[in-house]
Amino acid sequence: MKNLFKTTICTVFIVLFAVTANAESYISSVFLILDDGGPITTTQTIRLSLWDDGRIESGDVSSGVINTGAATYGGFQVELTLTPDSVGRLLIPFGDIASFPELTPNNQFMMIEYKDDGDPVTSYVLYNDTYINGTTLDRFPLLENGVSISQELYTNNATDADTFTLDKDNNGTDIAIQFGETLAESITWSSTNTRFEISDDTRIEGNLAVVGQGFIADDHTAALSPGILNLGRNGSNWESLQWDIASGRFDFSDDLNVNGGIEVASDIDFNLNESIELRVENLASAPTCDGSSIGRVYQNTTDGNTYACDGSSFQILNNANSTHYHNGSLANNIVTATVTNEATDGENTTLYLTDDGTVSGNLLFSSVYHVSAEASEIQTLAEAPVMAGYSYNAGTGLLTIKFLESAGILLGGQGLEAEEASTPITIFVIGT
């Protein structure tokens, strides 16, 4: 029969997990050294059983078979086939034992037996050590100082450990903490996706800092999926920024105020809404005008005029304080311009048919073959502008218009008057 080697080697429990409150500790693993005059290294059958009494009573075991009807039997036993190492050592974590029960006052003592694997149950030897030999016990207590908080200890309700490791043996794929058997909500480390996954909604009371990218979508597995970012409450409604897959655009749920600059790489559709308090670009000189910038508008801060690009040059859009051609629009070789007559009655009216209304501008026409004029304001018939002729200087672009004046010519019973000074006149010009 095998005996424990108890002279130089002490066989002891190793406490792998303990809660130190009130000096109570829960033993979660057993460490054995088997020796019968030399280390036992052959495969062994280890039988563990739980009892509510630390002493063996008559009838607890009969012919090597545990009496499950014994008054002190704790309702659990298991046989493990294990092979000691080269010096006879075995480590048995209770967590590796399937269906290991929760400890109660009715199963607080463990009886340990062993035999050679394959031998009959009558060969079981009761395992003890110097600790047991120094007491009146035959079985090992799993709780020190009583069992008053065994439920708390076993369920890990409290621990003074700074860290807690799941999957210490690195055998798991997905590693999870589950909350409640029925609730069954969990935090899982997904090895496949290399990320933490929370099974239900999460609310963070405090700030959240994300180092890296954030991804928001209703369906992360779909090729196309909308996504909504709720930004704040407006009464009972949430204001949001949403990606709309139907229109392929971002939608803000309310007005947007931008305090800094904004650069737009595509068209802006106002959907026939007003652009309120809009200022066009202010520049001291004209920017580039070519086919890619047709319709570009800017305000010249030097001469005070507003210009639009026609694809080759900037055309003036206004003539508020000009006595020359400042707002002509060239279309199909026709120019329409509203100008102010000269400061003296009957003086010739002149304007430059150039892109900026000055002698230094680019010519609009190489020749002019039709010019007409009409009053821009309601006047009497005798005061209406009647052209006597015009001349055009193709070198400078200067168009000179002469108005007819003769007291001998009656219009409506009145003599024709000189065109009144400083009145607006609309000029039509056709040329090539």
Stockholm file with secondary structure:
# STOCKHOLM 1.0

chainA/1-432         MKNLFKTTICTVFIVLFAVTANAESYISSVFLILDDGGPITTTQTIRLSLWDDGRIESGDVSSGVINTGAATYGGFQVELTLTPDSVGRLLIPFGDIASFPELTPNNQFMMIEYKDDGDPVTSYVLYNDTYINGTTLDRFPLLENGVSISQELYTNNATDADTFTLDKDNNGTDIAIQFGETLAESITWSSTNTRFEISDDTRIEGNLAVVGQGFIADDHTAALSPGILNLGRNGSNWESLQWDIASGRFDFSDDLNVNGGIEVASDIDFNLNESIELRVENLASAPTCDGSSIGRVYQNTTDGNTYACDGSSFQILNNANSTHYHNGSLANNIVTATVTNEATDGENTTLYLTDDGTVSGNLLFSSVYHVSAEASEIQTLAEAPVMAGYSYNAGTGLLTIKFLESAGILLGGQGLEAEEASTPITIFVIGT
#=GR chainA/1-432 SS CCCCCCSSCCCCCCCCSCCCGGGCCBCCEEEEECBSSSBCCSCEEEEEEEESCSSCCTTSEETTEECTTSTTEEEEEEEEEECCCTTSEEEEEGGGSTTCCCCCTTSCEEEEEEEETTSCGGGCEECCCHHHHTSSCSSEESBTTCSTTHHHHHTTCCCCCSCCCSSTTSCCSSEEEEECTTTCEEEEEETTTTEEEESSCCCCSSCCCCSSCCCCCSCTTSSSCCEEEEEEEETTEEEEEEEETTTTEEEESSCCCCSSCCCCSSCCCCTTCCCTTCCCEEESSCCCCSGGGTTCEEEETTTCCEEEECSSSEEECCCTTCSSCCSCEEETTEEEEEEECCSSTTCCEEEECBTTSSTTSCBSCSCEEEEEEEESSCCCGGGSCCEEEEEEETTTTEEEEEECCEEEEEETTEEECCCCTTCEEEEEEEEC
#=GC SS_cons         CCCCCCSSCCCCCCCCSCCCGGGCCBCCEEEEECBSSSBCCSCEEEEEEEESCSSCCTTSEETTEECTTSTTEEEEEEEEEECCCTTSEEEEEGGGSTTCCCCCTTSCEEEEEEEETTSCGGGCEECCCHHHHTSSCSSEESBTTCSTTHHHHHTTCCCCCSCCCSSTTSCCSSEEEEECTTTCEEEEEETTTTEEEESSCCCCSSCCCCSSCCCCCSCTTSSSCCEEEEEEEETTEEEEEEEETTTTEEEESSCCCCSSCCCCSSCCCCTTCCCTTCCCEEESSCCCCSGGGTTCEEEETTTCCEEEECSSSEEECCCTTCSSCCSCEEETTEEEEEEECCSSTTCCEEEECBTTSSTTSCBSCSCEEEEEEEESSCCCGGGSCCEEEEEEETTTTEEEEEECCEEEEEETTEEECCCCTTCEEEEEEEEC
//
